[in-house]
Amino acid sequence: MAPIPSDMIPNRFVLRVLAAALFVASTAAGAAPWQWRDAHGRMVYSDRPPPSDVRAAQIVRSPAPKAASTPSSAAAAEAPNDASASPSSPTATPTSAPTAPTWVEREREYRARQAQRAEEEAKAREESERVAAAQRACDELRRSIRTLESGLRVVSVNAGGETETLDDAQRGLRLKSARADLERNCSGR
């Protein structure tokens, strides 16, 4: 066999560029994010989701959820397909695959849950404060009734700032009023 003339041998740089281009092309073709079996059992690889007649059990591989879709990729996904494509081809009708919520949506949901939790805690705190205030009022009514029933002399301060001693009639009216308030407001406490 005769040796190849040196002007016929391609440059090593050109060979390396061609090898790199072949490598990139082969990995891009082999890295199709969607893989499923069609109705005839053949394996289909595509960068678009399978048609709607493909069941979930037939899908072998789907792309990982994206963090956020760009407007240009959303427009490309919504672009109509080639009119010559048959309905049975894998790229005939794109379907929207369910995607995970973006970090913005997750943050919004988190903040909504935090606000709801804070609102529930505030309502619970207000309710417990209301119950505690009602309990204090009932305890005060019971003390007042015990004092009025004790027979000790009771002194009160009138509107003019002077002290008055309650007589038996006034004591009876206050006792009757305190018992009615206790029965009306503190029956369950």
Secondary structure in CASP SS format (residue, H / E / C, confidence):
PFRMAT SS
TARGET T0000
AUTHOR 0000-0000-0000
METHOD secondary structure of the structure
MODEL  1
M C 1.00
A C 1.00
P C 1.00
I C 1.00
P C 1.00
S C 1.00
D C 1.00
M C 1.00
I C 1.00
P C 1.00
N C 1.00
R H 1.00
F H 1.00
V H 1.00
L H 1.00
R H 1.00
V H 1.00
L H 1.00
A H 1.00
A H 1.00
A H 1.00
L H 1.00
F H 1.00
V H 1.00
A H 1.00
S H 1.00
T H 1.00
A H 1.00
A H 1.00
G H 1.00
A C 1.00
A C 1.00
P C 1.00
W E 1.00
Q E 1.00
W E 1.00
R E 1.00
D C 1.00
A C 1.00
H C 1.00
G C 1.00
R C 1.00
M E 1.00
V E 1.00
Y E 1.00
S E 1.00
D C 1.00
R C 1.00
P C 1.00
P C 1.00
P C 1.00
S C 1.00
D C 1.00
V C 1.00
R C 1.00
A H 1.00
A H 1.00
Q H 1.00
I E 1.00
V E 1.00
R E 1.00
S C 1.00
P C 1.00
A C 1.00
P C 1.00
K C 1.00
A C 1.00
A C 1.00
S C 1.00
T C 1.00
P H 1.00
S H 1.00
S H 1.00
A H 1.00
A H 1.00
A H 1.00
A H 1.00
E H 1.00
A C 1.00
P C 1.00
N C 1.00
D C 1.00
A C 1.00
S C 1.00
A C 1.00
S C 1.00
P C 1.00
S C 1.00
S C 1.00
P C 1.00
T C 1.00
A C 1.00
T C 1.00
P C 1.00
T C 1.00
S C 1.00
A C 1.00
P C 1.00
T C 1.00
A C 1.00
P C 1.00
T C 1.00
W H 1.00
V H 1.00
E H 1.00
R H 1.00
E H 1.00
R H 1.00
E H 1.00
Y H 1.00
R H 1.00
A H 1.00
R H 1.00
Q H 1.00
A H 1.00
Q H 1.00
R H 1.00
A H 1.00
E H 1.00
E H 1.00
E H 1.00
A H 1.00
K H 1.00
A H 1.00
R H 1.00
E H 1.00
E H 1.00
S H 1.00
E H 1.00
R H 1.00
V H 1.00
A H 1.00
A H 1.00
A H 1.00
Q H 1.00
R H 1.00
A H 1.00
C H 1.00
D H 1.00
E H 1.00
L H 1.00
R H 1.00
R H 1.00
S H 1.00
I H 1.00
R H 1.00
T H 1.00
L H 1.00
E H 1.00
S C 1.00
G C 1.00
L C 1.00
R C 1.00
V C 1.00
V E 1.00
S E 1.00
V E 1.00
N C 1.00
A C 1.00
G C 1.00
G C 1.00
E C 1.00
T E 1.00
E E 1.00
T E 1.00
L C 1.00
D C 1.00
D H 1.00
A H 1.00
Q H 1.00
R H 1.00
G H 1.00
L H 1.00
R H 1.00
L H 1.00
K H 1.00
S H 1.00
A H 1.00
R H 1.00
A H 1.00
D H 1.00
L H 1.00
E H 1.00
R H 1.00
N H 1.00
C C 1.00
S C 1.00
G C 1.00
R C 1.00
END
